[in-house]
Amino acid sequence: MRVLVVEDEIRTAALLQRGLREEGYAVDVAANGPDAVWQAVENPYDAIVLDVMLPGLDGFEVCRRLRVQDCWAPVLMLTARDAVSDRVHGLDAGADDYLTKPFSFAELLARLRALVRRGANERPTLLTAGDLRLDPSSRRVWRGETERPLSAKEFALLELFMRHPGDVLTRTTILEHVWDYAYDGASNVVDQYVAYLRRKIDEPGAESHLETVRGAGYRLRPLNSPEGG
């Protein structure tokens, strides 16, 4: 999933970026209000972590402008202020959740997972496709009763496919959600990781459930459960 972190304190921003990347998120950072509005409107983020105290525009105004411009990515607000009036102000501006500094990184991750799960529509806690199951909370994947260990990027890629079953995802879409804005590595990285993922989730000798759609991208095809044959 792709996340925008809006934080002007350099050390905090770096810690959040590193921690989220280690959890498999693609992370971009904005250090002021105007940049945050521009980046959030121009890019398809799955969630936004938004500090309240920012130069240029504060977090309340950033959130308000995003909603006015029909940017509905879930927003988790961060603030050092614990007053009820501040929390009410943030939620009324369009934020989806609120976390007071100092906070536990584990709690921030749990709140982000909940926001991403809801998105525009309520989403299940456990993602399933036939006998393939993915748990975003524990970051574990099973095929039938067998656990399939994945790297952080492989997990993020499979989660993206399982949140869009049957949809054709272009390489650009995949790059935008699984890798971050600054990625400038190998142009065939998506194809490489799809190949890695196929080797880990497909049964030997069986047709791959990650289908290549010529000239378009990839899609997760229907998977039969053991009961369904």
Secondary structure, DSSP 8 states (H G I E B T S, - for coil): -EEEEE-S-HHHHHHHHHHHHHTT-EEEEE-SHHHHHHHHHHS--SEEEEESS-SSS-HHHHHHHHHHTT----EEEEES---HHHHHHHHHTT-SEEEESS--HHHHHHHHHHHHHHTTS---SSEEETTEEEETTTTEEEETTEE----HHHHHHHHHHHHSTT--B-HHHHHHHHS-TT--S-TTHHHHHHHHHHHHHS-TTS--SEEEETTTEEEE-----GGG-
